[in-house]
Amino acid sequence: MVRRLGFVVAGSFLVSVLGGCSSSSGVHAEQTQVHLRGGNYRVVAESVRGTSHSLRIFGIGGGPSFAEAMGQLRSRAALMQGGAPRALINLTQDESTTMFLGPIVMAHEVVLTADVIEFVEGPAPGASATARGQ
């Protein structure tokens, strides 16, 4: 009986050590409302990307950083260049997890993608009827 109890305790210990559970939420919400009408903008870059990667071995290690991906995206979007104000639009967030050797090694990635617009005075050169709000 004692021997059987020892096997149960040892088995429970191994299951808890080798099997693990982890969860993280990648939900980030930020909303700013800007009216894009009357040809007051032009697209200066499309599909600009920012990424963050992480690696976990036996569940040890951090997760990808939304802040790192956003900082990289803002840097690549060159929001402070040019004379006119710029903004990110059509922002998307993709997350992926890849497992190697079962759940022993896990690679996580966050990818942010956005278009960059620049605000202009009056109708933008070559602005379509849609961009002019018509």
Secondary structure by P-SEA (a helix, b strand, c coil): caaaaaaaaaaaaaaaaacbbbbbbcbbbbbbbbbbccccccccccccccbbbbbbcccccccccaaaaaaaaaaaaccccccbbbbbcbbbbbbbbbbcccccbbbbbbbbbbbbbbbbcccccccccccccc
